[in-house]
Amino acid sequence: MHSKRIRTSLVAGAGVLGMVALSACGAAETGGTSSGGEGGVKKVTLAVPSWVGAQANVAVAAKLLEDELDITVTQQQMDEPVAFDALNSGKAHAIMEDWGGVPKKEKLYVEDKKTVVKGGDLGVEGHIGWFVPKYYADENPEVLDYKNLNKLAKDFKTSESGDKGQFIGAAPSYTSYDEQLIKNHKLDYKILPTGSEAAQLKEISRLYKAKEPFLTYWWEPQWMNADIDMVEVKLPDYEPGCNDPAEKTECGYETLMLQKYLNADFAKNGGDAAEFLKNFEWTTEDQNEVAKMIAGEDMDPADAAAKWIEANEDTWKKWLPAS
């Protein structure tokens, strides 16, 4: 099922982002005026973080904005740090999924300058942690407490990790305190950089099929959890402020309701587009379904969105502005 109006464009890569000037003002580019006129904006720029769940959010939002509200959508690939700068300047109107990874920018733009506002819950609960495959934990239940990881480090050694255990790390742009946790708890592990979510998932899939032991940074929502069985290693409990400053981190990760953020001027004057994005709220299962079609089945994001939209009208109809 294809869109009636194919207008959505995805601008990928840091090189392209470098050409996007982020102005100092906070007014959104709403059809040439900050107010956007009586009917709000007709063109919207959505920030797209690199992980596939975020791509799923934007793919569905973009298709509905275009097909149902006749609003042109530009998708701009940018992770949280750049996205908050773009929301502040008005070069982007919204980011659909924020993991709280840039607290200083959030404070600056949301609390101090008030150029960015919360757009409401996404409806998806996010959790990051350290995980191992269940088949390994079943044979070595002591692995489920981080205090025992050094005793088991030999099981995770690889040619790349030398005399230490290997820890499969996250993509560079993801919120991560793994380096600090390993150092501060004196764990005999070396982080294997993966470079991207796709590369990490490929490596985990390879090891899982071979029934090899591995320890990895992992998160939910994650579509691949439907295909593999992972269990979490208990880290020290998260408490507010326990990873500030980051280099002192000894605690695990926070579990949080993922948030949407909007340019403040757009949120106030963006009309139907802004109202729709504020109303957009779906479940972890919804997101994983679309993400699996994109990453697991190599489906074009627009086609994956169209398939989900066709089957879930009762859900997305509630997001549309009241007529």
Phi, psi and omega in degrees: 000122184250154179297145177292327181230105182275095180242342188293132178236140178250118179257112188248154170101144182292331180298318178292320180299328180297337181273352181271108181285130178260106184287167184275345183278162184253007182278132179290151177278086187255081176061032176093349176227154181290334182276334180079000179081181186298321183270008182078198185278159174241355177227131183230138174250122180251131175285137181238098173300164192285342183281153190291330177299319177294323176297323179296316178305309187289323179301315180290314180300315183297316182294320179290320177301318182286311186284324186263330186242000177057044180246127179285133183241130169253129177258122183244116182288119177197132178278178193308314182301313180289323181299319180293324175297318181291325176294319178299317185277343185090004177285343171228148182265328185202150165241129189274343184213110178242135183258014181070027185276352180229066185300327181291318178290324177300315179297316183298311188274324184275312186272316187273300184279335180059033177267349179231140180230156174293141179254008179101169179293142172286336183097359184246129177270129181256138176216134177244146176193187174257131186228153173229159177292145183299326181298329177283318181295327178299324181272340183223068186300338180294344180294343184283001172239123184303334181296342181262001187296325180295325179295337184253005186303326182300329181291339185254007180292143174223174178297332181279336186264356178065232183270008179252166172284153180265134174243123182277115186273172181272169172301148187303330184275355184278152176296120185210136173238022187294319179300317180291320180297316180296316181292312187287337176260008177052049180270138184275065182226149177240131182282128172269111178292137181254337175087327182199162176298318181299318180293320178297314180296324179296317180292318179295319178299319179297313181293322181295317179296327180274359181058036178271150175286144173203154178237130188214152163294132184210162186207164173228131013282142179207115186300331185288349177295342176286342185251341180229155184248108183243152176231151188268139172274127183286121172258167175305143185301142175286138171225144181309128178088358185287347177245032177229110004283157186301322185293346179264004187300128172233352185266166175282192186266153178283144168263127187215155173281120184293142189246153168258147175229143182233149167302134188297320180294318178296318180300325182276320190241009186279000174062222185300322182298314180295318180297318179300313183294324176294325182282340185298116179206118179225181187262167174303320180295320177300310182298315180298325179298314180289320180298321179294321178298321182287306188270325184271335182242007178055036178274143175302135182306321180294323178289321177297318178298316181298321180294317179293316181301318181299327185265355188226043183299324181298331180282306189282340177300329181289343181276341184289142179300147177296134182280000000 
